[in-house]
């Protein structure tokens, strides 16, 4: 959840500081992809830890 908040704030900052529309769009896409990737890594890590805990 904190990833979503941090990347949303970063996206808003990017839109406010960049003047070029293409750069703004690419920045939003970059942060969206980063949100998905970091959430996937976190999810996979939590599943692995849960699986390891269940085996012990």
Secondary structure, DSSP 8 states (H G I E B T S, - for coil): -HHHHHHHHHHHHHHHH---HHHHHHHHHHHHHHHHHHHHHHHHHHHHHHHHHHH-
